[in-house]
Amino acid sequence: MDDIISLAKRRGFVYPGSEIYGGMAGMYDYGPYGVELLNNLKKAWWKEHVYDRSDFYGLDSAIFKDPRVWDASGHISGFSDPLAECKNCNTRIRVDKELEKIGVKADEKMSEEELNKLFDASRDKIPCPRCGRKEFGPVRAFNLLVKTNMGDFTGDMQEPVYLPGEACQGIYLNFKNVVDTTPAKVPFGIAQIGKAFRNEISPRNFLFRTREMEQADTQYFVRPNENKEVYEQIKQARLDWYTKMGIKPENLRFRQHDNLVFYASDAWDIEYKFPSYGFDELEGVHDRTDYDLTQHSKFSGTDLSYRDPVSGEKYIPWILETSVGVGRMFLAFLSDAYHVEELNGEQRVVLKLSPDLAPVKVAVSPLLKNKPELVEKAREVFTALKKEFGSVMWDDNGNIGKRYRRQDEIGTPYCVTIDFQTLEDDTVTVRDRDTAEQKRVEITNLIEAIS
């Protein structure tokens, strides 16, 4: 993973947030190639759920929401992590994660008192990650919602406004609006990619656990008690999507939750085998029953039940959810594409990304940048390819071998080189990223060949 993080910085995929000021824990910026890969992932996800289906509708809800939303959802009372602070250096630890490392399971439904009993029995086995001492204070529940002062002009806010702890709440708030303004009929789904913010105690593992994130969520609304078969179909469809987009099947698995969060009747994670970190959660698939719409009906005073247009039956739909952190998804695809291999007696690093996801589709190079006739011809080819494929790079820096290595490292599927033979017969060299094979292609057939 250290090698992947190094590549991500060196090749312009991911930068530490506010780096020139020393950086901020749990914050990252996506560079020129990172933002392209990120956007391609989001486009592919959106296509899968919205464009390729007739029973899904898209949404983009506001970040700020009425504070009562988080009361209704249970986040104010139940959205917390157990924290303990080192008495020596004030470093804070996630108690449940530290207990997990030594084989002690901490249920997220446990009270502070129960967690303290577990922690007290294991204190001698848990050193501070910074100073190594084993002198921690008591376990405290630390709410993860991020407060803001939006709309407060006095400094004495009675009811704080929160940044969203999860993006999906906007879907429940707009359930009635979508039903009233579209042809949506149960069963149907709503998809959204939105921002979420969490006051993580110890952000760690690069993009895996951050304080600011994007979540790609779907909520599928079904009739009460008609959830089981559809739930299994959704689970399998989500796993299949990852393999279709290039993730190796052996790096994916399902894991059922032993201890369910307050809103779920069943929950499974799709786990990915991250380098160095091992198998960990990539995407959650949750059976939320009627919890969310019932809670928001109760707290808002608005009836969010659904009336069947044919039978006239009225009911609160049950909800089947999929939720993935886009940063985790990015990290999984980047990790799975990362290969170190030998080519012609030399070691190369190559990102074998699906062409649909690759940040640059084609790189165009004149063999020599100091030969005007080659540069002019290469510019013609570059302009034509850029008009067709959009994300096309001009690369004339260094010798041709160095250019190929650079393009391998950012995952460019094809490199097109204009050489002296091009001036004679209007053919170019096209190099394949994965096989490193090269072949001559006529310029008139180049777009079709790359497509």
Residue pairs with C-beta under 8 A, 6 or more apart in sequence:
1 205
1 206
1 274
1 275
1 276
1 277
1 335
2 276
3 338
3 340
4 275
4 334
4 335
4 338
5 14
5 206
7 13
7 338
7 349
7 409
8 14
8 34
8 334
9 15
9 16
10 409
11 33
11 406
11 409
11 410
12 31
12 32
12 33
12 34
12 410
13 30
13 31
13 33
13 34
13 37
13 334
13 359
13 410
14 28
14 29
14 30
14 31
14 34
14 206
14 207
15 28
15 29
15 30
15 31
16 23
16 24
16 27
16 28
16 29
17 23
17 24
17 27
17 28
17 29
18 24
18 27
25 203
25 211
26 200
26 203
26 209
26 210
26 211
26 212
27 210
27 211
27 212
28 206
28 207
28 210
28 327
30 38
32 359
33 359
33 360
33 410
34 330
34 359
36 359
36 360
36 391
37 330
37 333
37 334
37 353
37 357
37 358
37 359
37 411
38 326
38 330
40 356
40 357
40 358
40 359
41 326
41 329
41 330
41 333
41 357
42 193
42 214
42 216
42 326
44 245
44 356
44 357
45 193
45 216
45 241
45 324
45 329
46 58
46 191
46 193
48 241
49 56
49 189
49 191
49 218
50 56
50 57
50 58
50 191
53 189
55 184
55 187
55 188
55 189
56 188
56 189
56 190
56 191
56 218
57 178
57 182
57 184
57 188
57 189
57 190
57 191
58 190
58 191
58 192
59 170
59 171
59 174
59 178
59 190
59 191
59 192
60 192
60 193
60 194
61 167
61 169
61 170
61 171
61 173
61 174
61 192
61 194
62 170
63 163
63 164
63 194
63 195
64 148
64 150
64 161
64 163
65 162
65 164
65 169
65 170
65 173
67 159
67 160
67 161
67 162
68 299
68 300
69 169
69 173
69 296
69 299
70 76
70 79
70 145
70 162
70 165
70 169
71 77
71 299
72 295
72 296
72 298
72 299
72 300
73 166
73 169
73 263
73 292
73 295
73 296
74 262
74 263
74 295
75 145
75 162
75 165
75 166
76 143
76 145
78 261
78 262
79 143
79 144
79 145
79 165
80 141
80 142
80 143
80 144
81 94
81 96
81 141
81 142
81 144
81 200
81 201
82 94
82 95
82 96
82 106
82 112
82 115
82 139
82 140
82 141
82 142
83 92
83 93
83 94
83 95
83 139
83 140
83 141
83 142
83 201
84 92
84 93
84 95
84 119
84 136
84 137
84 138
84 139
84 140
85 91
85 92
85 93
85 136
85 137
86 92
86 93
86 128
86 130
86 131
86 133
86 135
86 136
86 137
87 133
87 135
87 136
87 137
88 128
88 131
88 133
88 135
89 128
89 130
89 131
89 133
91 128
91 129
91 130
91 131
92 201
92 202
93 126
93 128
93 129
93 136
93 201
93 202
94 201
94 202
95 106
95 115
95 119
95 139
96 106
96 108
96 115
97 202
98 126
99 105
99 106
99 118
99 119
99 122
99 126
100 106
102 122
102 125
102 126
104 118
104 122
105 258
106 115
106 118
107 114
107 259
108 259
108 261
109 259
109 262
110 118
112 138
112 139
112 140
112 141
115 139
116 138
116 139
119 126
119 136
119 139
123 134
123 136
124 134
126 134
126 136
127 133
127 134
128 134
128 135
128 136
142 199
142 201
143 199
144 165
144 198
144 199
144 200
145 162
145 163
145 165
145 198
145 199
146 162
146 163
146 165
146 197
146 198
146 199
146 211
147 160
147 161
147 162
147 163
148 160
148 161
148 162
148 163
149 155
149 157
149 160
149 161
150 161
151 161
152 161
163 195
163 196
163 197
164 170
164 194
164 195
164 196
164 197
165 196
165 197
165 198
166 196
166 215
166 217
166 323
167 192
167 193
167 194
167 195
167 196
167 214
167 215
167 217
168 192
168 194
168 215
168 217
168 219
168 321
168 323
169 292
170 192
170 194
171 190
171 192
171 217
171 219
172 219
172 292
172 293
172 296
172 304
172 319
173 296
174 190
175 190
175 221
175 293
175 304
175 317
176 302
176 304
178 184
178 190
179 306
185 309
186 221
186 222
186 223
186 306
186 308
186 317
187 220
187 221
187 222
187 223
187 226
187 230
188 220
188 221
189 218
189 219
189 220
189 221
190 218
190 219
190 221
191 216
191 217
191 218
192 216
192 217
192 218
193 214
193 215
193 216
193 217
193 326
194 214
194 215
194 217
195 212
195 213
195 214
195 215
196 212
196 213
196 214
196 215
197 211
197 212
197 213
198 211
198 213
199 211
200 209
200 210
200 211
202 209
203 209
203 210
203 211
205 274
205 277
206 331
207 327
207 328
207 330
207 331
208 274
208 277
208 280
208 327
208 328
208 331
210 327
213 325
213 326
213 327
214 325
214 326
214 327
215 323
215 324
215 325
215 326
216 323
216 324
216 326
216 329
217 321
217 322
217 323
217 324
218 321
218 322
218 323
219 288
219 292
219 319
219 320
219 321
220 230
220 234
220 319
220 320
220 321
221 306
221 317
221 318
221 319
222 230
222 317
222 318
222 319
222 320
223 315
223 317
223 318
224 290
224 315
224 316
224 317
224 318
225 318
226 318
227 287
227 289
227 318
227 320
230 320
231 266
231 285
231 287
231 320
234 285
234 320
234 322
235 254
235 268
235 270
235 285
238 270
238 283
238 285
238 322
239 252
239 254
239 270
242 252
242 270
242 272
242 282
242 332
243 249
243 252
245 333
245 354
245 356
245 357
246 333
246 336
246 337
246 352
246 353
246 354
246 357
247 272
247 332
247 333
247 336
248 336
250 273
251 272
251 273
251 336
252 270
252 271
252 272
252 273
252 282
253 270
253 271
253 273
253 279
254 268
254 269
254 270
254 271
255 268
255 269
255 271
255 279
255 281
256 266
256 267
256 268
257 264
257 266
257 267
257 268
257 269
260 266
260 267
261 267
262 291
263 286
263 288
263 291
263 292
264 286
264 287
264 288
264 291
265 287
265 288
265 289
266 286
266 287
267 284
267 285
267 286
267 287
268 284
268 285
268 286
269 281
269 282
269 283
269 284
269 285
270 281
270 282
270 283
270 284
270 285
271 279
271 280
271 281
271 282
272 279
272 280
272 282
272 328
272 332
272 335
272 336
273 279
274 280
274 331
274 332
274 335
275 335
275 338
281 328
282 324
282 328
282 329
282 332
283 322
283 323
283 324
283 328
283 329
284 321
284 322
284 323
284 324
285 320
285 321
285 322
286 320
286 321
286 322
286 323
287 318
287 320
287 321
288 318
288 319
288 320
288 321
289 318
289 319
290 316
290 317
290 318
290 319
291 319
292 319
293 304
293 305
293 316
293 317
293 319
294 304
294 316
296 302
296 304
297 303
297 304
297 305
297 316
304 316
305 314
305 315
305 316
306 314
306 315
306 316
306 317
307 313
307 314
308 314
308 315
333 353
333 357
334 351
337 351
337 352
337 353
337 411
338 349
338 351
339 349
339 350
339 351
339 352
340 347
340 348
340 349
341 347
341 348
341 350
342 348
343 436
344 436
348 405
348 408
349 405
349 408
349 409
350 408
350 409
350 411
350 433
350 434
351 358
351 408
351 409
351 410
351 411
352 411
352 433
352 434
353 359
353 411
353 413
355 361
355 413
357 411
358 391
358 411
358 412
358 413
359 391
359 410
359 411
360 391
360 392
360 393
360 407
360 410
360 411
360 412
361 389
361 390
361 391
361 392
361 412
361 413
361 414
361 450
362 385
362 389
362 392
362 393
362 412
362 413
362 414
362 415
362 416
362 450
363 392
363 393
363 394
363 395
363 403
363 407
363 412
363 414
363 415
363 416
364 378
364 381
364 382
364 385
364 392
364 393
364 394
364 395
364 415
364 416
364 418
365 378
365 394
365 395
365 396
365 400
365 403
365 415
365 416
365 417
365 418
366 374
366 375
366 377
366 378
366 396
366 417
366 418
367 374
367 400
367 417
367 418
367 419
367 420
368 374
369 375
369 396
373 423
374 418
374 419
374 420
374 422
374 423
375 396
377 418
377 422
377 423
378 394
378 396
378 418
381 416
381 418
381 428
381 443
381 446
382 392
382 394
384 446
384 447
385 392
385 416
385 446
385 447
385 450
386 392
388 447
388 451
389 450
393 407
393 412
395 403
395 406
395 407
395 415
396 403
397 403
397 406
398 406
400 417
403 415
404 415
404 431
404 436
407 415
407 433
408 433
411 433
412 433
413 432
413 433
413 434
414 430
414 431
414 432
414 433
414 450
415 430
415 431
415 433
416 428
416 429
416 430
416 431
416 446
417 428
417 429
417 431
418 428
419 428
419 429
421 427
421 440
422 428
422 443
426 442
426 443
426 444
427 440
427 441
427 442
427 443
428 440
428 441
428 443
428 446
429 438
429 439
429 440
429 441
430 438
430 439
430 440
430 441
430 446
430 449
430 450
431 437
431 438
432 438
441 449
